[in-house]
Amino acid sequence: MSTADGLLAAIDGVGADRRRGGFSRHGFDRAELELREWFVGEAERRGLAVRTDRNGNVWAWWGAPGPDAVVTGSHLDSVPGGGAFDGPLGVTTALAAVDLLRANWFVPARPLAIVVFAEEEGGRFGVPCLGSRLLTGAIDPDAARRLTDADGVSLAEAVAEAGLQPARLGRDDEALGLVGRFVELHVEQGRGLVDLGAPVGLASSILAHGRWRFRFTGEGNHAGATLIGDRRDPMLPASALVLAARRAASGVDGARATVGRLVPNPGGANVIASTVDLWLDARAGDDAGTRAVVGEISAAAVSAAADEGCTVAVTEESYGDTVHFDAALRDELSGVLGDVPVLATGAGHDAGILAARVPTAMLFVRNPTGVSHAPAEHAEAADCTAGVVALATVLERLAG
Amino acid sequence: MSTADGLLAAIDGVGADRRRGGFSRHGFDRAELELREWFVGEAERRGLAVRTDRNGNVWAWWGAPGPDAVVTGSHLDSVPGGGAFDGPLGVTTALAAVDLLRANWFVPARPLAIVVFAEEEGGRFGVPCLGSRLLTGAIDPDAARRLTDADGVSLAEAVAEAGLQPARLGRDDEALGLVGRFVELHVEQGRGLVDLGAPVGLASSILAHGRWRFRFTGEGNHAGATLIGDRRDPMLPASALVLAARRAASGVDGARATVGRLVPNPGGANVIASTVDLWLDARAGDDAGTRAVVGEISAAAVSAAADEGCTVAVTEESYGDTVHFDAALRDELSGVLGDVPVLATGAGHDAGILAARVPTAMLFVRNPTGVSHAPAEHAEAADCTAGVVALATVLERLAG
């Protein structure tokens, strides 16, 4: 019988990022495709029937696919230089939970599936939860097809390369219609369970969350030959935005605003940039708080751009309001799991996308470092096993 | 007989950068090697004897190589997304000047050579004028061999790949000892000649100039799950540095300070960066002014890093004091060119490196946009021809 940490060890090394540390596994890139193949192999070894849907999400069925199914799973892609657990822990615990249920002679009374969602982090095409957004119709498929990665490859090209039909991307009621309830297990991305001394918890809600792309345009020129007074340097308003983001988020209770990706173009050390692209990640407890933070940051960006003779264009690349997970389902799971802690999270998940369409719950596994989206992210083997046991308990309850 | 703009047209397209616009041609990369081959072909078509020195600089000799030679030339590499003229204009005008001199039945009384210096912009390995610094001993060859590009390839590996011996990099008195006087022609990188209504000018001096690399280290973490109060985000002090650079340069007459390259690591939109590398390009009229600007910026960086719980490490990647070109040589050229304007420049050049060892002069050709290190950089065909005539006049005087 497999363990979650044993399964994780089997994929250690796939997509290892020597430059950044950690792993870089992005939607439909070589590392992520290798992980999909690995998952298909593990599913088939267990006699699960594998289907890839129109949007590149992979489903492994225990029993014939059918309506009112109980579905669990997560994703295998990572942020650039991410940790080993964010995503893969939800897939490996699902495989191990199936093994555990079978070892206990459990036979599901309704269909049960493990799903692997495509490009959850948005690390390649910029939109988080891309596979689940396409599945549920939360993103326009034309807009999605036109998304490009850093090399200019479009999503349409990438999925075609992976053997999918770009024209068929988009809302898939046939696949989604089978899902009765969805449960995602995920490594916790903070210190909530550490502080509570609990290995496993349940999710209450996800912060409202969006990504905005700011393009500042100035005038590219020579770093030595151009007088200070003659400059229109987009790095100035871009830097002002980074500082304004901190100020704005500090002013709204529980809000977060982050610039983790910033790209000056052309990017030469002796060149005044002609443009700077930066991505603002902003979240708060509700829609009004998030909009207030982004509004304040945008106003600061416009003002700083004008001061430098630059222009700024803002694009909302993704947005989702606060997610409150199904209370009845959570109470039911809390009953069988024995009053585990219930926590809110600031991190986005495919479960947050599915929650708009089907009753959805999330399980968290303790992360002793509290760090996430970084190589220091961790879960102890014993806690992974506690996660497998909790997930198996939940699946037994829901599919029994 | 060739023209400078005709020769430039022949290499248009080599190293075209579709993403950034303009050209990306960097030391020993495919585009730069293709341009070297093109230069060797052009030199051999003219019966010039081509030699590549130990540091990868290419010399094309009219007459047997020997001491007290008159040497002209420039470089073929570019900044990332650079213009078509910065570098190649000095090489193409040199070839066209040789044609013009021969058409006028000129026979040099002393050896004459055209040189193409390697990696003048530092666009790949970070140190500007790398080929001329190695030639003259202005950089320690061990330090140079350890320089790496963005993919982690070292200079030692890159030159080995290009057929050179890494162990032989460094001061080359045999090659340098042949150079009696050096004259570099370059497109102007400002509007000096435009404002004066002159197609050609002579250089007086180059600003003191250095590059400093700042590495800010914080703690990589999740952009959504990490409370604002728990963050150690190196993007904050990095942004503070960009704003401090503008303030510091504004406070010293004629100084410039630029951050054109800034790289958050890992660079995910939903990830608080663990480190940020940025490169400060600072220049001023003299050593004291440059040091004052960099000192003020560094102090601001240290303070902002401490405020965020980050650390900062500063490395001086290159530095050169103010260059005053040889006054006697300039006066001699001014005599034969008929009182052309004499201008200072903020841009660095191989001529500035050679000036420490041999009498050196520079010719500038008018740039109607005043823009440089960007695709908008330009020189009209008539002004290129004026540059060829001026350079031929100078070579005739010095080698006659």
Interface residues (C-beta under 8 A of the other chain):
Chain A: D17 R18 R19 R20 G21 G22 S24 V79 P80 G81 G82 E121 G122 G123 G126 P128 G152 Q189 G190 L207 H209 R211 E219 G220 N221 H222 A223 G224 A225 T226 L227 I228 D233 M235 L236 A238 S239 A240 V242 L243 R246 A249 S250 G254 A255 R256 T258 V259 G260 R261 L262 P264 N265 P266 G267 G268 A269 N270 V271 I272 A273 S274 W279 D281 R283 T345 G346 A347 G348 V371 S372 H373 A374 P375 A376
Chain B: D17 R18 R19 R20 G21 G22 S24 V79 P80 G81 G82 E121 G122 G123 G126 P128 G152 Q189 G190 L207 H209 R211 E219 G220 N221 H222 A223 G224 A225 T226 L227 I228 D233 M235 L236 A238 S239 A240 V242 L243 R246 A249 S250 G254 A255 R256 T258 V259 G260 R261 L262 P264 N265 P266 G267 G268 A269 N270 V271 I272 A273 S274 W279 D281 R283 T345 G346 A347 G348 V371 S372 H373 A374 P375 A376
